[in-house]
């Protein structure tokens, strides 16, 4: 089954056509500058069966981008999608599993769109366009939050007035679930054990967002992100954990404008806030000289937060089989892996400095032979994860129907 | 040394009048068993209270517990006009706490004009917390004015010292997980006498959930409450500081002691929540300390340390690859009053030493 996976950004549309269950990539690309006109025209960078091409065109909305991508694919009968898989960041309390889209699901998706105001609305608009233009094509939605639906009550509850928490839906949802689930599957394969036995700490360290996930029996039992993707680690522009009194103090300073504070905590804090010049941890490691001192401090704050959560999750996963590093920083920054694991010998974590520095092909085990906990670097692939989940959903439904 | 200790609280001022020093000097029994204690509405009433109890012995030092001392006060001090002016300057950083302390100091100076008055700060222990731990990832200009503190420094300091003396390793600083079981519980990872990590934040609202405070929450929740037209920022602050924690989860006020011991299902749920977050803090402590020599419990509910130990220790031992039942743990039963009395005596001693030094230097100059 050929499944086209869409990952919708606010002004972009990434896609991959994957033949399942073989997980063979047939086509991929990205539509850029989707939405209102910009100085440069919109463009689709498209690769199909190894051939690359660029197409310049206006794409006033995600529906137009989708339509253009489908036209490119339909030129070749081998590339016509048989199903569509959408990534949705937040499924709220309604969606604790991935779904095949029907009228009811679509209505519920509309209800949860405000939970992730940057990511969910464009994904929903794309979904609506797909349904309108290709009503016969089965569509699935894969939620980043669904993998975390197994987080136990003690971890997902905030100590808030119970009624308030219920009416406002205040609970930990967790994010990056698609990636954490994928690398957990790959780690289990790598270690030669069933996923259902895996205990791990997964470190999804992206150049933008980042989170750690505690995994027991292949299921998420905690995630550093919470009700929103703001909580947890220090990220490129997000503050991560913050005393709620500080957040309220900032609202008072902004004369009650909590939207402005929310924007500041999401877009101007984190590494960018600490350094004032860069939101990328790679720049901090590369820079020295006079500016180096404040950048070094920012790097320490970033790394310390990861290390604190790593220690916390090493304990609650009860002698995990492995730590998994993934995404841009986790896969490609040996210095980060070293900084957050060094000195943890007593906790059974011993990184091999030579292997770590070598940058070998992934997946790879970077722990010493004596390390009780294996330290894996695994390339994440959220599109394949979405294709897997979509294929399983559709196959199961077909099986049940027959 | 005859001591009077004052602990200002929401409903009045807790006091203790007694002696510290050798066991023989302590009134009413061994260690810290005796003395006169109670709660008074104001410090001004205390003179009358002591008179009624026919206690007219001179007080060598009156010690007041202060919550916030900022970076200025890294140890207990004897109050004089200069010190009080420095304290007032901290008002912008922690208005409520500093105003409260200043009011009690004023009352104490008026009521006991001839008695040396000491201040012991909960934050002093955390002055040396590393920058990587104190810093929030906020834009410069905001991030520099706020930092992480701990708010049970007096307990952590005393408990760590006691643990090191009783069970600590010889020849190197002990790596201690210090668990303060109080209305707002707090865990600190301490190396020797230096804290490396603490669960509380810029205020005691952050961290572990308490009897009324929410503890760690997504900051987006605070913002959502502030943005709600039916709630707003002030009400949100009240909700997070006075209506959350075990009270919010259960719907009735419960002490930490009750949460740790009660059998009712809803209380068990709140207990599980608390113990889970304590486990996370313990794991963080292990990573910060790169191992662990032991766990010490202190605070008003220190006696329930065994219940927390039963939950925490096995998982710590498994993480550290230690046989179960081998990690040392200890309950520090020293009450806050005794810790404060000791702090006051230390401040007096330090002042005496300083005066001696000044006198000596003065003489040397004369020579």
HADDOCK unambig.tbl for C-alpha pairs under 7 A between the chains (distance, minus, plus):
assign (segid A and resid 154 and name CA) (segid B and resid 272 and name CA) 6.11 0.50 0.50
assign (segid A and resid 154 and name CA) (segid B and resid 273 and name CA) 4.39 0.50 0.50
assign (segid A and resid 154 and name CA) (segid B and resid 276 and name CA) 6.51 0.50 0.50
assign (segid A and resid 155 and name CA) (segid B and resid 273 and name CA) 6.87 0.50 0.50
assign (segid A and resid 158 and name CA) (segid B and resid 217 and name CA) 6.31 0.50 0.50
assign (segid A and resid 159 and name CA) (segid B and resid 209 and name CA) 6.28 0.50 0.50
assign (segid A and resid 159 and name CA) (segid B and resid 214 and name CA) 4.91 0.50 0.50
assign (segid A and resid 159 and name CA) (segid B and resid 215 and name CA) 6.94 0.50 0.50
assign (segid A and resid 159 and name CA) (segid B and resid 244 and name CA) 5.92 0.50 0.50
assign (segid A and resid 159 and name CA) (segid B and resid 245 and name CA) 4.79 0.50 0.50
assign (segid A and resid 159 and name CA) (segid B and resid 246 and name CA) 6.82 0.50 0.50
assign (segid A and resid 159 and name CA) (segid B and resid 248 and name CA) 6.66 0.50 0.50
assign (segid A and resid 159 and name CA) (segid B and resid 249 and name CA) 5.97 0.50 0.50
assign (segid A and resid 160 and name CA) (segid B and resid 214 and name CA) 5.75 0.50 0.50
assign (segid A and resid 160 and name CA) (segid B and resid 244 and name CA) 4.54 0.50 0.50
assign (segid A and resid 160 and name CA) (segid B and resid 245 and name CA) 6.08 0.50 0.50
assign (segid A and resid 160 and name CA) (segid B and resid 248 and name CA) 5.29 0.50 0.50
assign (segid A and resid 160 and name CA) (segid B and resid 249 and name CA) 6.15 0.50 0.50
assign (segid A and resid 161 and name CA) (segid B and resid 243 and name CA) 6.48 0.50 0.50
assign (segid A and resid 161 and name CA) (segid B and resid 244 and name CA) 5.22 0.50 0.50
assign (segid A and resid 161 and name CA) (segid B and resid 248 and name CA) 3.69 0.50 0.50
assign (segid A and resid 161 and name CA) (segid B and resid 249 and name CA) 5.47 0.50 0.50
assign (segid A and resid 162 and name CA) (segid B and resid 248 and name CA) 5.99 0.50 0.50
assign (segid A and resid 162 and name CA) (segid B and resid 249 and name CA) 5.27 0.50 0.50
assign (segid A and resid 226 and name CA) (segid B and resid 218 and name CA) 5.91 0.50 0.50
assign (segid A and resid 227 and name CA) (segid B and resid 218 and name CA) 6.11 0.50 0.50
assign (segid A and resid 228 and name CA) (segid B and resid 218 and name CA) 7.00 0.50 0.50
assign (segid A and resid 228 and name CA) (segid B and resid 220 and name CA) 6.58 0.50 0.50
assign (segid A and resid 230 and name CA) (segid B and resid 218 and name CA) 6.97 0.50 0.50
assign (segid A and resid 230 and name CA) (segid B and resid 220 and name CA) 6.76 0.50 0.50
assign (segid A and resid 231 and name CA) (segid B and resid 218 and name CA) 5.03 0.50 0.50
assign (segid A and resid 231 and name CA) (segid B and resid 219 and name CA) 6.61 0.50 0.50
assign (segid A and resid 234 and name CA) (segid B and resid 137 and name CA) 6.45 0.50 0.50
assign (segid A and resid 239 and name CA) (segid B and resid 137 and name CA) 4.87 0.50 0.50
assign (segid A and resid 239 and name CA) (segid B and resid 138 and name CA) 6.04 0.50 0.50
assign (segid A and resid 241 and name CA) (segid B and resid 218 and name CA) 6.92 0.50 0.50
assign (segid A and resid 241 and name CA) (segid B and resid 219 and name CA) 7.00 0.50 0.50
assign (segid A and resid 242 and name CA) (segid B and resid 136 and name CA) 6.88 0.50 0.50
assign (segid A and resid 242 and name CA) (segid B and resid 219 and name CA) 5.96 0.50 0.50
assign (segid A and resid 243 and name CA) (segid B and resid 201 and name CA) 5.80 0.50 0.50
assign (segid A and resid 243 and name CA) (segid B and resid 202 and name CA) 6.25 0.50 0.50
assign (segid A and resid 243 and name CA) (segid B and resid 206 and name CA) 5.05 0.50 0.50
assign (segid A and resid 244 and name CA) (segid B and resid 206 and name CA) 6.74 0.50 0.50
assign (segid A and resid 244 and name CA) (segid B and resid 219 and name CA) 5.37 0.50 0.50
assign (segid A and resid 244 and name CA) (segid B and resid 222 and name CA) 5.78 0.50 0.50
assign (segid A and resid 245 and name CA) (segid B and resid 203 and name CA) 6.96 0.50 0.50
assign (segid A and resid 247 and name CA) (segid B and resid 219 and name CA) 6.30 0.50 0.50
assign (segid A and resid 247 and name CA) (segid B and resid 222 and name CA) 6.60 0.50 0.50
assign (segid A and resid 247 and name CA) (segid B and resid 223 and name CA) 6.74 0.50 0.50
assign (segid A and resid 248 and name CA) (segid B and resid 222 and name CA) 6.55 0.50 0.50
assign (segid A and resid 248 and name CA) (segid B and resid 223 and name CA) 6.86 0.50 0.50
assign (segid A and resid 248 and name CA) (segid B and resid 233 and name CA) 6.20 0.50 0.50
assign (segid A and resid 258 and name CA) (segid B and resid 223 and name CA) 5.86 0.50 0.50
assign (segid A and resid 258 and name CA) (segid B and resid 226 and name CA) 6.61 0.50 0.50
assign (segid A and resid 258 and name CA) (segid B and resid 227 and name CA) 5.80 0.50 0.50
assign (segid A and resid 262 and name CA) (segid B and resid 223 and name CA) 6.92 0.50 0.50
assign (segid A and resid 268 and name CA) (segid B and resid 139 and name CA) 6.56 0.50 0.50
assign (segid A and resid 269 and name CA) (segid B and resid 137 and name CA) 5.86 0.50 0.50
assign (segid A and resid 269 and name CA) (segid B and resid 138 and name CA) 4.68 0.50 0.50
assign (segid A and resid 269 and name CA) (segid B and resid 139 and name CA) 5.28 0.50 0.50
assign (segid A and resid 270 and name CA) (segid B and resid 137 and name CA) 4.64 0.50 0.50
assign (segid A and resid 270 and name CA) (segid B and resid 138 and name CA) 6.14 0.50 0.50
assign (segid A and resid 271 and name CA) (segid B and resid 137 and name CA) 6.70 0.50 0.50
assign (segid A and resid 273 and name CA) (segid B and resid 137 and name CA) 6.37 0.50 0.50
assign (segid A and resid 273 and name CA) (segid B and resid 138 and name CA) 5.10 0.50 0.50
assign (segid A and resid 273 and name CA) (segid B and resid 139 and name CA) 3.64 0.50 0.50
assign (segid A and resid 273 and name CA) (segid B and resid 140 and name CA) 6.13 0.50 0.50
assign (segid A and resid 274 and name CA) (segid B and resid 137 and name CA) 5.76 0.50 0.50
assign (segid A and resid 274 and name CA) (segid B and resid 138 and name CA) 6.05 0.50 0.50
assign (segid A and resid 274 and name CA) (segid B and resid 139 and name CA) 5.61 0.50 0.50
assign (segid A and resid 274 and name CA) (segid B and resid 140 and name CA) 6.06 0.50 0.50
assign (segid A and resid 300 and name CA) (segid B and resid 132 and name CA) 5.70 0.50 0.50
assign (segid A and resid 301 and name CA) (segid B and resid 132 and name CA) 4.55 0.50 0.50
assign (segid A and resid 301 and name CA) (segid B and resid 135 and name CA) 6.82 0.50 0.50
assign (segid A and resid 304 and name CA) (segid B and resid 132 and name CA) 6.42 0.50 0.50
assign (segid A and resid 307 and name CA) (segid B and resid 287 and name CA) 6.75 0.50 0.50
assign (segid A and resid 308 and name CA) (segid B and resid 284 and name CA) 4.60 0.50 0.50
assign (segid A and resid 308 and name CA) (segid B and resid 287 and name CA) 6.30 0.50 0.50
assign (segid A and resid 308 and name CA) (segid B and resid 288 and name CA) 6.96 0.50 0.50
assign (segid A and resid 309 and name CA) (segid B and resid 284 and name CA) 6.29 0.50 0.50
assign (segid A and resid 311 and name CA) (segid B and resid 283 and name CA) 4.61 0.50 0.50
assign (segid A and resid 311 and name CA) (segid B and resid 284 and name CA) 4.68 0.50 0.50
assign (segid A and resid 311 and name CA) (segid B and resid 286 and name CA) 6.37 0.50 0.50
assign (segid A and resid 311 and name CA) (segid B and resid 287 and name CA) 4.77 0.50 0.50
assign (segid A and resid 312 and name CA) (segid B and resid 280 and name CA) 4.39 0.50 0.50
assign (segid A and resid 312 and name CA) (segid B and resid 281 and name CA) 6.35 0.50 0.50
assign (segid A and resid 312 and name CA) (segid B and resid 282 and name CA) 6.80 0.50 0.50
assign (segid A and resid 312 and name CA) (segid B and resid 283 and name CA) 3.80 0.50 0.50
assign (segid A and resid 312 and name CA) (segid B and resid 284 and name CA) 4.71 0.50 0.50
assign (segid A and resid 313 and name CA) (segid B and resid 280 and name CA) 6.91 0.50 0.50
assign (segid A and resid 313 and name CA) (segid B and resid 283 and name CA) 6.90 0.50 0.50
assign (segid A and resid 314 and name CA) (segid B and resid 283 and name CA) 6.83 0.50 0.50
assign (segid A and resid 315 and name CA) (segid B and resid 283 and name CA) 5.18 0.50 0.50
assign (segid A and resid 315 and name CA) (segid B and resid 315 and name CA) 6.51 0.50 0.50
assign (segid A and resid 315 and name CA) (segid B and resid 316 and name CA) 6.67 0.50 0.50
assign (segid A and resid 315 and name CA) (segid B and resid 319 and name CA) 5.80 0.50 0.50
assign (segid A and resid 316 and name CA) (segid B and resid 279 and name CA) 6.96 0.50 0.50
assign (segid A and resid 316 and name CA) (segid B and resid 280 and name CA) 6.95 0.50 0.50
assign (segid A and resid 318 and name CA) (segid B and resid 315 and name CA) 6.66 0.50 0.50
assign (segid A and resid 318 and name CA) (segid B and resid 318 and name CA) 6.97 0.50 0.50
assign (segid A and resid 318 and name CA) (segid B and resid 319 and name CA) 6.44 0.50 0.50
assign (segid A and resid 319 and name CA) (segid B and resid 318 and name CA) 6.82 0.50 0.50
assign (segid A and resid 319 and name CA) (segid B and resid 319 and name CA) 5.69 0.50 0.50
assign (segid A and resid 343 and name CA) (segid B and resid 290 and name CA) 5.91 0.50 0.50
assign (segid A and resid 344 and name CA) (segid B and resid 287 and name CA) 6.47 0.50 0.50
assign (segid A and resid 344 and name CA) (segid B and resid 290 and name CA) 5.53 0.50 0.50
assign (segid A and resid 346 and name CA) (segid B and resid 290 and name CA) 6.38 0.50 0.50
assign (segid A and resid 346 and name CA) (segid B and resid 291 and name CA) 5.45 0.50 0.50
assign (segid A and resid 346 and name CA) (segid B and resid 320 and name CA) 5.66 0.50 0.50
assign (segid A and resid 347 and name CA) (segid B and resid 319 and name CA) 5.67 0.50 0.50
assign (segid A and resid 347 and name CA) (segid B and resid 320 and name CA) 5.03 0.50 0.50
